[in-house]
Amino acid sequence: MDLQQINIKVFTTEDSQINYENFIRVFNRWMAEGEPDEYLNYADYSFTHAGPGVLLISQSTNYSIDAARNRHGFLYNRKHKVEGDNREKIHQAFTETLQRCVRLEEAEELENAVHLNGDEILFFINNRHIAPNTQEMLDAIQPDLTAVLEQMYGGDDFTVELAFDDIRERFAVQISARSGKGLSDLLANLENN
């Protein structure tokens, strides 16, 4: 199995205050600071109930403050093929997600009102042909996913379970941890080990 189109959503904390206009300011700055061809544009869907919020669209990946299922979080959506084995691809996706999350939390435009919880993450594959939403699929990827999570959390104090029972849903895994570590610490564990 060749995992592709990995998505990761890191949920906001309950005390976070979402102001979509501030996210637009952040994403506009990221576009200005990026390479000329890195980012294509941003899209504002904040008017859509429980929708994609505000997206920053790049060549290979979309980033957004997502409100799907009425839960805000930062969503990393890899669109194009990634080389390597599945463990390497999962590691790359978590590393890039956490890099962006740390950068987002530090953004002055958000006025220190948005915090992300590294202990509550949704990992999913945005392709039903590659990954059906079944327990068998979870069993197949669990060794690689668990290895990356153990490195990230610095131990095995986390649970991994199917997020949705409906076979029609995209394959999604709810990750719940009790590490209490900040995003910078989680990122350091991935980058330094």
N, C-alpha and C positions, 0 to 999 in steps of 0.2 A: 504494500500500500504506500502510495506517495502522497503524503499530506500536503495540501496546498490551500490557499485562501484561508489562512488561520486568522481568526478574530479574537481579540481579548478585550473584555470590558472590566475596568476597575471602577467599582462603585464609589460614589461620593459618600461622605459621612452624613449622618442625619442633621448635623448642625450647619451644613453647607448651604449657602444662599446663591442660587443660580441666577445670574443676570446675563442673558444671551448677548446683549450689546457689548458687554465686556469681553466675552469670548470672541466676538467678531474683531474687536480691537487686537486681541492677542494673535489671532490667526492672520490679520493684516500685517502685523509686525513680523510674524514668522515668514510670511511671503516676501516682505521687503528684505529680510536678512538672509533668505535662502539664495541658492543658485538661480540664475534666470529661468532655467527650464524645470526646476525642481517642483514648484507648486503651480497648479493650473488655475485655481480660483477657490473661493469659498461659496457655500450655498447656505442660505438661511431658511430653515424649515421650522423655526421656533413657533410658528403659528399652528403647527400640526400637533394635536393632542397625542401624547405618548409616542411621539415620532422621533426622527433623527436629530432634532435640535439644530445645531449649527455644525456644518462639515467643512473641513479644510481638505481640498482635493489635490493630491499630488500624482505624479506619474505612476508610482507603484503602490501607494497606500493612501487610504483616507483616514483622517482623524476627526473625531467629533465629540461633542458633549451630547450624549445620547440620552433620550428619555423613554426608550421602549419599555413597555409594561409598567409605565409610571415610576421608573427607577432611574435616576440620573447616574451617569458615570462617563468616564472617558473611554471611548471606543477606538481601538486600533483595528483597521480593516485592511489586511494585505490582499491586494488584487491580483498581483502577477506572480509568476512561478519563482520559487526560491530553490536554490540548489542545496544539496546535502542530504544526510539521512534525516529521519523524522525527529530524532532527539535534537539534532543541530537546528532544525527549522523551528521547533518549539522553543528552544533556548533563544534563538535570534528574535522570535516574536515577543517573548517576555522581556528580553533586554531592551528592545526598541520601545515597547510599550512603557516600561518603567522610566526610560530616559525622557520620554515625552511627558509622562506624568509628573516627574520631578520638575521639569522645565515649566510645566503648566502651573503647578502649585507656587512656584517662585515668581510667576508673572505679576508685575505690579498692577496691571490692568484689572486683575481679579480682586484686588483690595483685600487680600488675605481672607476672603469669604468662602473659598472653595477648597475642600480638603478631600483627598482620595484615600480609601481604605484598602491597603494592600492585603488585608486578611479576608476580603470578600471580592472574588473575581469570577467572572463568567468566561470560560474558554469555549470557543465554538469554531466549527468549520463551515464556511459559507458556501458549501457545495454539497448538495444531497447525493450526487452521484459518487463522490469520493467517500463520503461519510454519512451513512444512514443513521438516524437517531435510534440506536439500539444498544442494549447492554453488550452485545458481541463486539460492537465497535469500540465501546469504552474498554472492554477487556483487551482488545488488540493494541490500543495506544497507551494504556495505563502504565506499562513499564517505562516508556520514554517520558511520558508526562510526569510521572512520580519522581523520576530521577532529576528532572529539571526543578521541580517544586522542592525537593529535599535540599538541593543546592541553594535555591532562592531563600527558603525559610530557615536554613541551617539546621534541619532536622525533619522529623516526620509527624509533627503535631498539626496535621491538617487532614481534612476529609475531601474526597473527590466522589461526586455522584452525578448521575444524569440529572440535568436541570428540568427536563420536560418529559412526560410519559408518552406524549402523542408522537407516533411515528412520522406524522406529517411535518413536524417541526424540524428545523435544522439541528444537527448533532450539537448538543451543548452540554457542558459539564460545569456544575457549580463547585467552586473551590472555596472552602471555608477553613481558615487557619486561626490559631490562637497565639501567634507569635508576638503581636503587639509592636512589631518593628515598623519603623518608618520606611517610606518608599526608597529613600537614599540607601538605607541599610540593605534592603532587599536587592537593590540594583548592584550595590557593591559585592554582595555575595555572588551574583551572576557574573560580574565582570572580573572578579579577582580569583575565582576558583577554576 
